[in-house]
Amino acid sequence: MRFSIFLIAMFLFFGCGEPQPVASKAPEWITSISPIYHGSRYIVGLGSGATQIGAGDRARAELIKTFAVTVGSSEYSRVETDGGGYAGSFSDMVYARANMTIEGVEIAERWYDEENDLHYALAVLDKARSAARLRSIVENRNIDIDTLYNNAKREKDTLIRLKTLNSAIKLLEEQRTDSAMLAVLEERASFSYANTLQIHIDRRNALHGIKLFIDADVEAKRLLLHALNLTIASREDADYAITAALKTSVAKRNGWEWASAVMDISLIDTKSQTVRKSATFEGKDTARQESVAIERSIKKLQAELDAKLLDKVFE
């Protein structure tokens, strides 16, 4: 009798059927700072998803995003203190650059929330190890910039000198971003390339020293003059001539006018009569009326010329 009562009690206590899963307690890093990966040694990112892989990918992306915002904010404060301007897209530049440059991000912790069927992951970046690799990249790039700058100073051909200086300036943009990231990783002031200002001055002087003649119809010439900040000379005195042809076309689709404005440009050495560079620019837009669509496409073309003409023609 006593044994039967015991069995009944055990049945009531444990219940019938398979034991139901009970979600384990969430680790501390889910809701607050990790007791292990915190402080000045690490940058972390928390991610969640329906799968382990998805949670890990989101954690890595969150780490890079957090890092980019921190770098952008730090650079903003530094530039504001110096009294200079600030490009609002700098954090975006850092995010893109960090995705390419930062290595060593690891998934250090995982947790599965059984109750909500959700995976969590903690991505961790060891700042010291990442800084050592990034510092090597920055130091090697300084050598590359030095080489380009010294080659540009010796170059007699104006276009080759401009191309070399443009290459140096592109590396300087990468250097600015990487140096700002390094400053956050090492928690100290970023450093800049010593001849940055002089490279920009030399490029400006080289551009302004070019005497240019524009051989184009009235509308194409108007667009080019808006985009160029160079010395416009007569055909006889010019070092180079730009030939340009503006073409517009319209196609009707579903009651809309789709317009395209295309400009083919060639840069010609007036002494040798050789083509030094060719490029094509295009703007597209749409409207209900053909004239409006063409006008909008030309505005898009103008924006494209303003942004890229000098780099494409004089790279």
Secondary structure as the mmCIF struct_conf table of DSSP 4:
data_model
#
loop_
_struct_conf.conf_type_id
_struct_conf.id
_struct_conf.beg_label_comp_id
_struct_conf.beg_label_asym_id
_struct_conf.beg_label_seq_id
_struct_conf.end_label_comp_id
_struct_conf.end_label_asym_id
_struct_conf.end_label_seq_id
HELX_RH_AL_P HELX_RH_AL_P1 ARG A 2 PHE A 14
BEND BEND1 CYS A 16 GLU A 18
HELX_LH_PP_P HELX_LH_PP_P1 PRO A 19 PRO A 21
HELX_LH_PP_P HELX_LH_PP_P2 ALA A 23 PRO A 27
HELX_RH_AL_P HELX_RH_AL_P2 GLU A 28 THR A 31
BEND BEND2 SER A 32 SER A 32
BEND BEND3 PRO A 35 TYR A 37
HELX_RH_3T_P HELX_RH_3T_P1 GLY A 39 ARG A 41
STRN STRN1 TYR A 42 GLY A 49
BEND BEND4 ALA A 50 THR A 51
HELX_RH_AL_P HELX_RH_AL_P3 GLN A 52 ASP A 82
TURN_TY1_P TURN_TY1_P1 GLY A 83 GLY A 83
TURN_TY1_P TURN_TY1_P2 GLY A 88 SER A 89
HELX_RH_AL_P HELX_RH_AL_P4 PHE A 90 THR A 101
STRN STRN2 VAL A 105 ASP A 113
TURN_TY1_P TURN_TY1_P3 GLU A 114 ASP A 117
STRN STRN3 LEU A 118 ASP A 126
HELX_RH_AL_P HELX_RH_AL_P5 LYS A 127 ARG A 154
BEND BEND5 ASP A 157 ASP A 157
HELX_RH_AL_P HELX_RH_AL_P6 THR A 158 GLU A 186
TURN_TY1_P TURN_TY1_P4 GLU A 187 GLU A 187
BEND BEND6 ARG A 188 ARG A 188
TURN_TY1_P TURN_TY1_P5 ALA A 194 ASN A 195
HELX_RH_AL_P HELX_RH_AL_P7 THR A 196 HIS A 208
TURN_TY1_P TURN_TY1_P6 GLY A 209 GLY A 209
STRN STRN4 LYS A 211 ALA A 216
HELX_RH_AL_P HELX_RH_AL_P8 VAL A 218 ALA A 227
BEND BEND7 LEU A 230 LEU A 230
STRN STRN5 THR A 231 ILE A 232
TURN_TY1_P TURN_TY1_P7 ARG A 235 ASP A 237
BEND BEND8 ASP A 239 ASP A 239
STRN STRN6 TYR A 240 ARG A 253
TURN_TY1_P TURN_TY1_P8 ASN A 254 GLY A 255
STRN STRN7 TRP A 256 ASP A 269
TURN_TY1_P TURN_TY1_P9 THR A 270 GLN A 273
STRN STRN8 THR A 274 ALA A 287
BEND BEND9 ARG A 288 GLN A 289
HELX_RH_AL_P HELX_RH_AL_P9 GLU A 290 VAL A 313
#
